[in-house]
Amino acid sequence: MTPRPSVQQQAVIDYGLRPLRVTAGAGTGKTFTLVRRMAALMVRHGVLPEQILGVTFTNKAAAELAGRIRSAPELSSTPAMGPEHAIDVFTYHGFAAHLLGTYGALVGMDRGTRIITPAAGRQILHRCVLATPFRIVDATHVPTVVRKLVDLAGELSDNLLRPEDILASDPVDEAGARRAELARALVMFEKEKRGLGVRDFGDLTRLAVALVQNPDHRGIVDRVRSQYRCVLLDEYQDTNPAQRELFSTLFGAGRAVTAVGDLDQTIYEWRGASPANFGYFPTSFREADGSESRTLRLSVNRRSGRRILDLANRVRARITGSDPADDLEALEGKPPGSVQVSWLGDAREEAEEIARELRRLHESGMEWSEMAVLFRRNANIELVRQALEEHDIPLQVTDLGGLLKVPEVVELHAWLRLLDDPADSPALARILIGAGYRLGLGDLAPLARWVASRNRNSDGLRFILVEALEQLDSLDLLPDIRGRLERFRDIYRSLLVEAQGAGPSELARSVLARTGGWQDIEAMPTPSNISARLNVHRFLDFTEHWQPLEGSFSLKAFLGHLEMVRDHPDDGLDTVRLAGEEAVTLSTVHQAKGLEWQAVFLPALYETNFPARPRVYADPSRLDACVPAHLRIDPEFRANLDAALDPRTRRDWLRRRHYDQEWRLAYVAVTRAEQHLYLSGAHWYGSPEPLKRPSQPGDLIETARRLEHVTIGRWIPEPPPRPGSLRFPIPEAGPDPVLGTTWERALHEIGSDPDWAASRACRLGVEDLYDQAVEEFQEVLLSLTDPAGGDPEPEPTVISVTGLVTYADCPKRYYWSEVDRLPRRPGPAARRGLELHRRIELHNRGMVPFDDLEPQLYDHTLEEDTERADGSRTGWSAFLESPYADRIPVLVEAPFELRMSESVRIRGRIDAVYGDDEGGWEIVDFKSGRRSGRASSQVQLQAYALAARESGLGAPAPESLKVSFVYLGDGLDVVSQEADSLWMERAGQRVTELVEGIRSEQFQTTPSDACRSCDFLTFCKAGQAHLAARQQER
């Protein structure tokens, strides 16, 4: 039965051939209304199907919209709806591509140009980063630079700019200088794309706007306008400024454009969506007489119960500028629904509670496919997925990152990796210890020993684990183990042959067929087999839709693309395609937009997670990956991010925008539920181990808890003790074919009966092999040396240079930092010091291993925590202007270990050592702060000098030695000291004195003005008293 339109819907349907903005709240029957409006225009105004242009965001939505218009009851007897008449429905990027397919040559885009995905674009950018000589940009971690380039390229396209627009003017600050370097890399990116004959989505809109805004192409605009009498812009709130320019240029000035959207559902700002577009519609698409176009509203929600909508309205009230008049109203006669909140002890307990509630709903008659668990972050999915599997609940994971953690997909992925690279031993091990072969690492040890022995005796030729499979006859293996390895080897050989001419999709299906993967899945108990089948099909669907960037459909290119997408799951945020089978959906909120379920669960609603705390503010005056305010299209950005404004004013505006975005996302999450909404959180989260401190309930769950008709589930107000782990226990393995039981139970049997293993070997007829294994193990035990008599020699005490300086400043602070360690929070000044050291190191010698980039990498003292009163950072520019920027150091970040005695070592890392023409050295430690005058800081240079004199730092000891602090926090300030024999003697005495104090555990409190920056001041009575006394003196 076709529902009757409401009064609000009928007003939209009856509106004539004029521009119209429709504010359609969540669940208000937007698509139903639009279809009826299109049908009314066709029936009443003679609009032909081919004169209708529909534009939306996903291919799925575009196909659905076209189909629903065609099947509208009003048009069932209309001759114009015959098969020869087509309604043009595109995605926003698809419409731009359609224009360029016809007229692209006019703006330099050939007809044969291919459109690449964001992941393919990242692959090209990765190559560009490796080929770009960065001087200022920190290129230590290539993926980080790629991410910056993606962000900057996106903002440039959204504002109809090119990299050359950034380079057109000289940078005025450090952020601008870094931005210019990134822009040069993007120039190379553009050249690479042209060479490959490809374009990305950002190029499409920019080139289409260039086409239609060129006065010489006015005839093209007229032809497009005459082709379409009626235009529908769906989800208009998620368009970017460039898309607004495209459609307002083509269809402004009185054209019958209907834009439908909901500002409260603008959740893609981070990828270019502009909420301002919806606000600008009345002036961007004016009436024919020049007046502003009208707005009609849809506010009657047909999806959710009243109690769910009460929460949705409370959530939208947190969005800046929200109008209570637009609050959602429940459909009359709709059941009220339910909202339940729970706050559990830890994330694992929360996941199990969700699983139990899902099963309870299913047992009450709800289908699995009518339930979903939606997450703010991908990181929270895995624990819930494990809980659902533990409770035998069928599930489907919607994002690729989550899929690559599902066991069946992990094994398939491992096969593809091994077929691409036989040296990928982790992939080989993953297959052999998996469900197909059930080998243990001990079973693979003979293979590993064979490889190790060959590599010891080879002349540079390296053997790999898979080669040992060709030597099975010569290895000492149990018959059953040899049989399983031979079975794997035969399958691997045949798949290697197939891999030579097969694409990734065909090869993945061959792996499943050859290994019996489909049979294994079907043999699983229900519902595990349903979950496995759905997830494997989703992975296969991904392989089938993949297109190579260049060349053939090679396995190596596919795996590279897979890694790129896995690292950036947000590259493909189209609404998920759900399978028709019965399974609970696990999805992020972003991917769930446009979908609905009877019951929705929102977990992990703890403070800083949802709503999420901002990680960084996109201020172009500080961030290099942002387009400067004066180059942007939207006036609000130009006004609120003007570099002339106070930094705090810009930050406050960005902070409001961030939290508005978070509350919009919460609004979308809440309105996915039809009848049941469950919100939950817990005290303890963290992976692989719990966080150090318990979490607090976030604003979203607290808002729900204050509802009048909310159901309070389990609510644990006080945090339980910190759990040791939040992982689910590894399930007990199945019976071992040799032992006849599980390994765990076999160990218990041997514990109670020492002859159990020998008896078992006798029954299996492998006594000789068993006796040989026992004898070999006994020989290993007998070869172990006895421990020396008496007490073992104590381990040497290792003291870091940072710790030594801390002890010199305040022994109690050293105690709390190094002995009885208390939590510390690195301040922003310390982080800036780390950044400066990294950049100087990169300047001196190039890239350093990313794995080493930790705060502990560089020796740190209290002087790193000082900064200028105005908060400005001049360290890098001061370094570039110093003579050290032009000198080539002898050593860079030189590690050392200074032996003070047999039982004491001092370890540190010297920033740089510069040589002179006379064989002397200058040891330099760069400081990001200003000179403080603390005597304790001299200990750092004393330790460095002693290390240079005694060990030579791995090089011949210098003829002469000078030590210097180079302060960069307020311009350049160099404090140097000649390390002559008298100075060295005093240095040795001072360092020895401090070491003895640490060894004798003299940890007295030594208050000073340094207490102001001490992490432990809040519970140090002596420090508080000292600062109070100094305050009174003033």
Residue pairs with C-beta under 8 A, 6 or more apart in sequence:
2 73
3 29
3 32
3 302
5 13
5 32
5 33
5 36
6 29
6 298
6 300
8 28
8 296
8 297
8 298
8 299
8 300
9 29
9 32
9 33
9 36
9 298
11 296
12 20
12 22
12 33
12 34
12 37
12 296
12 298
13 33
13 36
13 37
13 40
14 40
15 37
15 258
15 294
15 296
16 45
16 256
17 41
17 45
17 47
17 229
17 230
17 256
18 254
18 256
18 287
18 288
18 293
18 294
19 254
19 255
19 256
19 257
19 258
19 281
19 285
19 286
19 287
19 293
19 294
20 256
20 257
20 258
20 259
20 293
20 294
20 295
20 296
21 258
21 259
21 278
21 281
21 282
21 285
21 293
21 294
21 295
21 296
22 30
22 33
22 34
22 258
22 259
22 260
22 261
22 295
22 296
22 297
22 298
23 261
23 262
23 263
23 295
23 296
23 297
23 298
23 326
24 30
24 33
24 260
24 261
24 262
24 297
24 298
25 262
25 264
25 297
25 298
25 299
25 301
25 326
25 328
26 262
26 264
26 265
26 301
26 303
26 304
26 312
26 328
26 667
26 668
26 671
27 301
27 302
27 303
27 304
27 328
27 596
27 671
28 298
28 299
28 300
28 301
28 302
28 328
29 298
29 300
29 302
30 234
30 260
30 298
31 64
31 65
31 68
33 298
34 65
34 232
34 234
34 258
34 260
35 65
35 68
35 69
35 72
36 72
36 74
37 258
38 47
38 52
38 54
38 69
38 72
38 230
38 232
39 69
39 72
39 74
39 75
40 74
41 47
41 52
41 230
41 256
42 48
42 49
42 52
42 75
42 78
42 80
43 74
43 75
43 78
45 229
47 229
47 230
48 80
48 85
49 69
49 70
49 80
49 81
49 85
49 86
49 87
50 85
50 86
50 87
50 88
50 227
51 227
51 228
51 229
51 230
52 69
52 87
52 88
52 228
52 229
52 230
52 231
52 232
53 88
53 89
53 90
53 95
53 227
53 228
53 230
53 231
53 232
54 62
54 65
54 66
54 69
54 87
54 88
54 89
54 90
54 231
54 232
54 234
55 89
55 90
55 91
55 92
55 95
55 231
55 232
55 233
55 234
55 247
56 62
56 65
56 89
56 91
56 92
56 234
56 235
57 91
57 92
57 234
57 235
57 238
57 574
58 91
58 574
58 575
59 91
59 94
59 574
60 574
60 575
60 577
61 234
61 235
61 575
61 594
62 89
62 90
62 91
62 94
63 89
65 89
65 232
65 234
66 87
66 89
69 75
69 87
70 81
70 87
75 81
88 228
90 98
92 205
92 239
92 243
93 115
93 201
93 204
93 205
95 208
96 204
96 205
96 207
96 208
96 246
97 115
97 204
99 208
99 211
99 212
99 224
100 107
100 109
100 113
100 204
100 207
100 208
100 211
101 111
103 211
103 217
103 220
104 110
104 111
104 113
104 207
104 211
105 111
106 211
106 214
106 217
106 220
107 207
107 210
107 211
107 214
108 207
109 199
109 203
109 207
110 197
112 197
113 197
113 198
113 199
114 197
114 198
114 199
114 547
115 198
115 199
115 200
115 201
115 204
116 124
116 193
116 198
116 199
116 200
116 547
116 549
117 547
117 571
117 572
118 150
118 200
118 201
118 568
118 571
118 572
119 561
119 564
119 565
119 568
119 571
119 572
120 198
120 547
120 549
120 561
121 150
121 153
121 200
122 146
122 150
122 564
122 568
122 571
123 549
123 560
123 561
123 564
124 189
124 192
124 193
124 196
124 549
125 146
125 149
125 150
125 153
125 185
125 189
126 142
126 143
126 146
126 564
127 192
128 149
128 185
128 186
128 188
128 189
128 192
129 139
129 142
129 145
129 146
129 149
129 185
130 142
131 188
132 139
132 181
132 184
132 185
132 188
134 145
134 181
134 185
135 181
135 843
136 174
136 177
136 178
136 181
136 839
136 876
137 145
137 148
137 178
137 181
137 182
137 624
138 144
138 145
138 835
138 838
138 839
138 842
139 145
139 842
139 847
140 838
140 842
140 847
140 848
140 850
140 853
141 850
141 853
143 567
145 182
145 185
147 568
147 625
148 182
148 624
148 625
149 182
149 185
149 186
149 189
149 625
151 625
151 626
152 179
152 182
152 183
152 186
152 624
152 625
152 626
152 627
153 163
153 186
153 189
153 200
153 202
154 202
154 271
154 272
155 161
155 272
155 625
155 626
155 627
156 162
156 163
156 165
156 166
156 186
156 202
156 627
157 201
157 202
157 203
157 205
157 206
157 242
157 272
158 202
158 240
158 241
158 242
158 272
158 274
158 633
159 241
159 242
159 627
159 631
159 632
159 633
160 206
160 209
160 210
160 241
160 242
160 245
160 633
161 627
161 631
162 190
162 206
163 183
163 184
163 186
163 187
163 189
163 190
164 183
164 187
165 631
166 179
166 180
166 183
166 627
166 628
166 631
167 180
167 183
167 184
167 187
171 177
171 179
171 180
173 621
174 873
174 876
174 877
175 620
175 621
175 622
175 623
175 624
176 624
176 628
178 624
179 620
179 624
179 625
179 626
179 628
181 624
182 624
182 625
193 199
193 200
193 203
196 549
196 550
198 549
199 207
205 240
205 242
205 243
205 246
206 242
208 246
209 242
209 245
209 246
209 249
211 217
211 220
212 220
212 221
212 224
212 246
212 249
212 250
213 245
213 249
221 249
221 250
224 250
225 250
225 251
225 255
228 251
229 256
230 256
230 258
231 247
231 251
231 255
231 256
231 257
231 258
232 257
232 258
232 260
233 239
233 247
233 257
233 258
233 259
233 260
234 260
234 261
235 260
235 261
236 259
236 260
236 261
236 277
236 278
236 281
237 261
237 262
237 263
237 265
237 266
237 273
237 275
237 277
237 278
238 261
238 266
238 267
238 268
238 273
239 273
239 274
239 277
240 272
240 273
240 274
240 277
241 274
241 276
241 277
241 632
241 633
241 634
242 633
243 277
244 274
244 277
244 280
244 284
245 633
247 257
248 284
248 285
251 257
251 285
252 284
252 285
252 286
253 286
253 288
254 286
254 287
254 288
254 289
255 285
257 285
259 278
259 281
259 285
261 278
263 275
263 278
263 279
263 319
263 664
264 316
264 319
264 322
264 326
264 664
264 667
265 593
265 664
265 667
265 668
266 273
266 275
266 278
266 661
266 664
267 273
267 589
267 590
267 593
267 661
267 664
267 665
267 668
268 573
268 590
269 275
269 657
269 661
270 661
271 570
271 573
274 634
276 634
276 636
277 284
281 293
281 295
282 292
282 293
282 294
282 295
283 292
285 293
286 292
286 293
287 293
297 326
299 326
299 327
299 328
299 329
300 328
300 329
300 330
300 331
301 309
301 328
301 329
301 330
301 331
301 671
302 331
302 334
303 596
303 671
303 674
304 312
304 328
304 330
304 334
304 337
304 671
304 673
304 674
304 675
305 330
305 334
305 335
305 336
305 337
305 338
305 674
305 675
306 330
306 334
306 336
306 337
307 336
307 337
307 338
307 339
307 707
307 709
307 710
308 337
308 339
308 670
308 671
308 673
308 674
308 675
308 677
309 328
309 329
309 330
309 671
310 339
310 707
310 708
310 709
311 339
311 670
311 677
311 703
311 704
311 707
312 328
312 667
312 670
312 671
313 324
313 327
313 328
314 703
314 707
315 663
315 666
315 667
315 670
315 700
315 703
316 322
316 326
316 327
316 663
316 667
317 324
318 659
318 663
318 699
318 703
319 660
319 663
319 664
319 667
320 656
320 660
328 671
330 336
335 675
336 709
337 673
337 674
337 675
337 676
337 677
338 675
338 676
338 677
338 711
339 677
339 679
339 704
339 707
339 709
339 710
339 711
340 676
340 677
340 678
340 679
340 710
340 711
340 712
340 713
341 678
341 679
341 680
341 701
341 704
341 705
341 710
341 711
341 712
341 713
341 715
342 350
342 353
342 678
342 679
342 680
342 681
342 712
342 713
342 714
342 715
343 680
343 681
343 682
343 683
343 697
343 701
343 714
343 715
343 716
343 717
344 350
344 353
344 680
344 681
344 682
344 683
344 714
344 716
345 682
345 683
345 684
345 716
345 719
345 720
345 723
346 682
346 683
346 684
346 685
346 690
346 720
346 723
346 726
347 380
347 383
347 604
347 682
347 684
347 685
347 686
347 726
348 383
348 387
348 723
348 726
348 727
348 728
349 682
350 603
350 604
350 680
350 681
350 682
351 383
351 384
351 386
351 387
351 603
352 387
352 390
352 391
353 680
353 713
353 714
354 373
354 384
354 387
354 388
354 601
354 603
354 678
354 680
355 384
355 387
355 388
355 390
355 391
355 393
356 391
357 601
357 678
358 368
358 371
358 373
358 388
358 391
358 393
358 584
358 599
358 601
359 391
359 393
361 371
361 599
361 676
362 368
362 371
362 393
366 598
366 599
367 582
368 393
368 394
368 527
368 582
368 583
368 584
369 578
369 580
369 581
369 582
369 583
369 584
369 585
370 597
370 598
370 599
371 584
371 585
371 597
371 598
371 599
371 600
371 601
372 584
372 585
372 586
372 587
372 592
372 595
372 597
372 599
372 600
372 601
372 672
373 384
373 584
373 585
373 586
373 587
373 600
373 601
373 602
373 603
374 587
374 588
374 589
374 592
374 600
374 601
374 602
374 669
374 672
375 381
375 384
375 586
375 587
375 588
375 589
375 603
375 604
376 588
376 589
376 604
376 609
376 610
376 612
376 665
376 669
377 588
377 604
377 609
377 610
377 612
378 399
378 401
378 402
378 569
378 588
379 687
380 603
380 604
380 609
380 685
381 397
381 399
381 402
381 586
381 588
382 402
382 405
382 687
383 687
383 726
383 728
384 586
384 603
385 395
385 397
385 402
385 405
385 406
385 586
386 728
387 728
388 395
388 584
388 586
389 395
389 528
389 531
390 728
392 525
392 526
392 527
392 528
393 527
393 584
394 526
394 527
394 528
394 530
394 531
394 534
394 581
394 582
394 583
394 584
395 531
395 534
395 583
395 584
395 585
395 586
396 531
396 534
396 535
396 538
396 578
396 579
396 581
396 583
396 584
396 585
396 586
397 403
397 406
397 535
397 538
397 586
397 587
398 538
398 576
398 578
398 585
398 586
398 587
398 588
398 591
399 569
399 576
399 587
399 588
399 591
400 542
400 562
400 565
400 566
400 569
400 572
401 566
401 569
402 586
403 409
403 535
403 538
403 539
403 542
404 410
404 413
404 562
404 566
406 531
406 532
406 535
407 434
407 435
407 532
408 517
408 521
408 532
408 535
408 536
409 535
409 536
409 539
410 430
411 430
411 431
411 434
411 435
411 436
411 517
412 508
412 511
412 512
412 517
412 536
412 539
413 539
413 562
414 427
414 428
414 430
414 431
414 434
415 427
415 431
415 495
415 511
415 515
416 504
416 507
416 508
416 511
416 555
416 558
416 559
417 424
417 427
417 559
418 424
418 427
418 428
418 431
418 466
418 492
419 492
419 495
419 496
419 499
419 507
419 511
419 555
420 499
420 555
420 556
420 559
421 427
421 556
422 464
422 466
422 467
423 464
423 466
425 464
425 465
425 466
428 465
428 466
429 441
429 444
429 465
431 437
431 488
432 439
432 443
432 444
432 485
432 488
433 439
433 440
433 441
433 444
435 520
436 488
436 515
436 516
436 520
437 484
437 485
437 487
437 488
438 484
438 733
438 734
439 481
439 484
439 485
443 477
443 478
443 481
444 465
446 468
446 475
446 476
446 477
447 465
447 468
447 469
447 475
447 485
448 465
448 468
450 463
450 468
450 471
450 475
451 463
451 464
451 465
451 467
451 468
454 463
455 462
455 463
466 492
468 475
469 485
469 488
469 489
469 492
470 489
472 482
472 485
472 486
472 489
475 482
477 485
478 738
478 766
478 769
480 737
480 738
491 514
491 515
494 514
495 507
495 510
495 511
495 514
498 507
498 510
499 507
499 555
502 510
503 553
503 555
503 558
504 543
504 546
504 553
504 555
504 558
505 540
505 543
505 544
505 546
507 555
508 539
508 540
508 543
509 540
511 517
512 518
512 536
517 536
521 529
521 532
521 533
521 536
522 529
522 533
523 529
524 532
527 582
527 583
530 581
530 582
530 583
531 583
533 581
534 579
534 581
534 583
537 579
538 579
543 558
546 553
546 558
546 561
548 554
548 557
548 558
548 561
549 557
549 561
551 557
564 571
565 571
565 572
570 590
573 590
573 591
574 591
575 591
575 592
575 593
575 594
575 595
576 585
576 587
576 591
576 592
576 595
578 585
578 595
585 592
585 597
589 665
589 668
589 669
589 672
590 665
592 668
592 669
592 672
593 668
595 672
596 672
596 673
596 674
597 672
597 673
597 674
598 673
598 674
598 675
598 676
599 673
599 674
599 675
599 676
599 677
599 678
600 669
600 670
600 672
600 673
600 676
600 677
600 678
601 678
601 680
602 610
602 669
602 670
602 677
602 678
602 679
602 680
602 700
603 680
603 681
604 610
604 680
604 681
604 682
604 685
605 679
605 680
605 681
605 697
605 698
605 700
605 701
606 681
606 682
606 685
606 695
606 696
606 697
606 698
607 695
607 696
607 697
607 698
607 699
608 695
608 698
609 685
609 695
609 698
610 662
610 665
610 666
610 698
610 700
611 659
611 662
611 663
611 665
611 666
611 698
611 699
611 700
612 662
614 654
614 655
614 658
614 659
616 623
617 623
617 650
617 651
617 654
617 655
617 658
618 625
618 626
618 654
619 626
619 641
619 647
619 650
619 651
619 654
620 626
620 627
620 628
620 629
620 641
620 643
621 641
621 643
621 647
621 650
622 647
628 643
629 637
629 638
629 640
629 641
629 642
629 643
630 638
630 642
632 638
632 641
640 649
640 650
640 653
641 650
641 653
641 654
642 650
647 871
666 700
670 677
678 713
679 700
679 701
679 704
680 701
680 713
681 695
681 697
681 698
681 701
682 695
683 694
683 695
683 716
683 719
683 720
684 690
684 691
684 694
684 695
684 719
684 720
684 722
684 723
684 726
685 691
685 695
685 726
686 726
687 726
688 725
688 727
689 724
689 725
689 726
690 722
690 723
690 724
690 725
690 726
692 722
692 823
693 823
694 719
694 722
697 705
704 710
705 712
732 742
732 744
733 742
733 743
733 744
734 742
735 741
735 742
736 742
736 743
736 746
738 760
738 764
739 746
739 760
740 760
741 749
746 756
746 757
749 756
750 756
750 757
757 770
758 767
758 770
761 767
761 769
761 770
794 903
796 902
796 903
796 904
796 905
797 903
797 904
797 905
797 998
797 999
798 905
798 906
798 907
799 904
799 905
799 906
799 907
799 995
799 998
800 818
800 859
800 906
800 907
800 908
801 859
801 906
801 907
801 908
801 909
801 939
801 940
801 943
801 944
802 859
802 860
802 861
802 908
803 814
803 817
803 818
803 998
804 906
804 939
804 940
804 943
804 991
804 994
804 995
805 859
805 861
805 862
805 936
805 937
805 939
805 940
806 813
806 814
806 817
806 818
806 861
807 813
807 814
807 994
807 997
807 998
808 935
808 936
808 939
808 994
809 862
809 934
809 936
809 1006
809 1008
809 1010
810 1005
810 1006
810 1007
810 1008
810 1010
810 1011
810 1014
811 997
811 998
811 1002
811 1003
811 1004
811 1005
811 1006
812 1003
812 1004
812 1005
812 1006
812 1016
812 1020
812 1022
813 1014
813 1016
814 998
814 1003
815 1003
816 822
816 1015
816 1016
817 824
819 1003
822 1015
822 1016
824 1015
825 1015
826 855
827 865
827 1013
829 864
829 865
829 866
829 867
829 928
829 929
830 855
830 860
830 864
830 865
832 867
832 873
832 875
832 928
833 858
833 860
833 864
833 865
833 927
833 928
833 929
834 855
834 857
834 858
836 875
836 876
836 879
836 926
836 928
836 968
837 857
837 858
837 911
837 926
837 928
838 848
838 853
839 876
839 879
840 879
840 911
840 912
840 926
841 848
841 892
841 893
841 911
842 848
843 879
843 885
844 888
844 889
844 892
844 912
845 889
845 892
845 893
848 893
857 893
857 909
858 893
858 909
858 911
859 908
859 909
859 925
859 940
861 927
861 936
861 937
861 940
862 932
862 934
862 936
862 937
862 1010
862 1013
863 927
863 929
863 930
863 931
863 932
863 934
863 937
863 965
863 967
864 927
864 928
864 929
865 929
865 1013
866 929
866 930
866 932
866 969
867 873
867 929
867 930
867 969
868 874
868 930
868 969
868 970
874 968
874 969
874 970
874 971
875 928
875 968
875 969
876 968
878 968
878 971
878 972
879 885
879 926
879 966
879 968
879 972
881 972
882 966
882 968
882 972
882 974
884 912
884 914
884 924
884 966
887 914
889 912
889 913
889 914
890 913
890 914
890 915
890 921
890 955
891 910
891 912
891 913
891 953
891 954
891 955
892 911
892 912
893 909
893 910
893 911
893 912
894 909
894 910
894 913
894 953
894 954
895 907
895 908
895 909
896 907
896 908
896 909
896 910
896 947
896 951
896 953
897 905
897 906
897 907
897 947
897 951
898 905
898 906
898 907
898 908
898 943
898 946
898 947
898 950
898 951
899 905
899 950
900 906
900 991
900 992
900 995
904 995
904 999
906 943
906 947
906 991
906 995
908 940
908 943
908 944
908 947
910 923
910 924
910 925
910 944
910 947
910 953
911 924
911 925
911 926
912 923
912 924
912 926
913 921
913 922
913 923
913 924
913 948
913 953
914 921
914 922
914 924
915 921
915 922
915 958
916 922
918 959
918 960
919 958
919 959
919 960
920 958
920 959
920 960
920 961
920 962
921 948
921 958
921 960
921 961
921 962
922 961
922 962
922 963
922 964
922 976
923 941
923 944
923 945
923 948
923 961
923 962
923 963
923 964
924 964
924 965
924 966
925 940
925 941
925 944
925 964
925 965
925 966
926 966
926 968
927 965
927 966
927 967
927 968
927 969
928 968
928 969
929 967
929 969
930 967
930 969
930 970
930 973
931 965
931 967
931 973
931 975
934 1008
934 1010
936 1010
937 965
938 990
939 990
939 991
939 994
941 963
941 964
941 965
941 977
942 987
942 988
942 990
942 991
943 987
943 991
944 963
945 961
945 963
945 979
945 983
945 984
945 987
946 984
946 987
946 988
946 991
947 953
948 957
948 958
948 961
949 957
949 961
949 979
949 984
952 958
960 978
961 978
961 979
962 976
962 977
962 978
962 979
963 976
963 977
963 979
964 974
964 975
964 976
964 977
965 974
965 975
965 976
966 972
966 973
966 974
967 973
967 974
967 975
977 983
979 987
1005 1020
1005 1022
1005 1023
1007 1022
1007 1023
1007 1025
1007 1026
1007 1027
1008 1026
1009 1030
1011 1017
1011 1020
1011 1023
1011 1024
1011 1026
1011 1027
1012 1027
1014 1020
1014 1023
1016 1023
1017 1023
1017 1024
1017 1027
